[in-house]
């Protein structure tokens, strides 16, 4: 008899796990309401999801049903801009369902976006302990570590993220390259730029990265050549003046003056162009002639003003120090 029953069970069509979990008669009403929430979520109707939530939760559904519903509710709170409610829900959900990586991941993403990377990092680590190849968690953790200044750790997880993407996302490759530049990993930044060029060959981002990597190694003429390539793709004032700085650092102050003067013709109040010309004149020994340009640079941003003030105060930094941020 037992063998006959087993044979008959094997002939039954496979049922979704959800049907066995939620198919008990006592839970049918809650299961039906959960089905409505699921359908509304899949249609992007968050108003219907949240409207059904109160009735659903008052019915005291089983834990597995509640866990699924919390996922829909949390993402709908996010979509509606109710971030505080989403945070509270995800925190509660994590306490009840610590192995659910969705709750940890969504909460971590919120913390990262809100500027709390110290709260995001342990949550991303929790996700990666459950699923090491989770792209979103690797990328989120890289950004959290970068924001905290842990550049070696950030580079490690950026590396994993770009590998998981098969090096096909230029925006993330650019983030990775910028992190490597901050870490002063000049060779690594150049490799990231080469990868990026394979995806978007006409983007200015890659020669800019190469220029900064070359400058970091003291190869200023190579940096100028790379900036020339970048400017061919995107001729911006910032790039042109960065090129002028490399000319100055490479021992060509007269050419740096020419580049700065071209920008000052376009905007006589340009603080950075004034600073570049002032530094170049100073390098040529024309300190008195440089002084009004440093005075003009004082009206720029904090960095420009600080460097200009140092020159005016007689405590001029060396060219390399002047260009550090």
Residue, then its C-alpha position, 0 to 999 in steps of 0.5 A: x500500500x505504501x509503495x502505491x501511495x508513493x507512486x501516486x504522489x510522484x505522479x502529482x504535478x509539481x506545486x510551487x513551494x509557496x503553495x505548500x507553505x501558505x496553502x493551509x486553510x487557516x492561512x488562506x485569507x492571509x495568503x490571498x492578501x499576500x498574493x494581492x500585494x505581490x501582484x501589485x508590486x510586480x505591476x509597480x503599484x506601490x499605493x496598492x501594496x501599502x494599502x493592503x499591508x495593514x489588513x495583511x499584518x493585522x491578520x498575524x500571518x505566518x513568519x514566512x508570509x510576513x518576511x515576503x511582505x516586508x520586502x514589498x513594503x520596504x521597497x515601496x516605502x523607498x519608492x515613495x520617499x518614506x526613507x525613515x519608514x523603510x529604515x525602520x522596517x528593514x531594521x525590524x525585518x533584519x532582527x526577525x530574519x537575519x539571514x535575509x540578504x535583501x533587508x541587509x542590502x537595501x538598508x546598506x544602500x540607504x545608509x550609503x546614499x545618506x552619507x553613513x558609510x560606517x553603517x553601510x559597510x557591516x551590512x554589505x559584509x553580511x550580504x557578502x558572507x551569504x553571497x560573495x558574488x553579489x554585485x550590488x554588495x561588492x560595489x556598495x562596500x567599495x563605495x562605503x570604504x572609499x568614503x571612509x578613506x579605506x582605499x586599499x579595501x575599496x580598491x579590492x571590492x571595486x576590483x571584484x565588482x568590475x570583474x563581476x561585470x566583465x569590465x563592461x560598465x564604464x561608469x564603474x570602471x571610472x569610479x575604480x580608476x579614481x579610487x586607484x588614483x587616490x590610493x596612488x596606485x598609478x599602474x593600476x589606474x592605467x590598467x583600469x583606463x585601458x579596460x575602460x577604453x575598450x568599452x568607450x574608446x572616445x571617452x575623455x575619462x581614460x586619457x585623463x586617468x592616464x595623465x594623472x597616473x603619469x603625473x603621479x609618477x613624475x612623467x609630466x610630458x606624458x601627462x601633457x600628451x594624455x591631456x591633449x588626447x582628452x581635450x580632443x574628446x572634451x575641451x573643457x576649461x578644467x582640462x586645459x588648465x590641468x594641462x597647463x599645470x603639467x607644463x609647469x610641473x614639467x619645467x615649461x613655465x612659459x608654455x604654462x603662461x601661454x595656456x593660462x593667458x588663453x583662459x584669462x582672455x575668455x574670463x579675466x576673473x578666472x581664479x585658477x588660470x590666475x593662479x597658474x600664471x602666477x605660479x609660472x611667473x614665480x618659477x621664472x623669478x618674476x615674483x612682483x609680476x606674479x603677485x597680482x595674479x595670486x591676489x586674483x586667485x584668492x577669490x577662488x575656491x578654498x584650495x586655490x585661495x590657500x595656495x595663492x595665500x601661501x605664495x603671497x605670504x612668502x611660504x610658497x609650496x613647491x610645484x608638486x605640493x601646490x597641485x595636491x588636493 
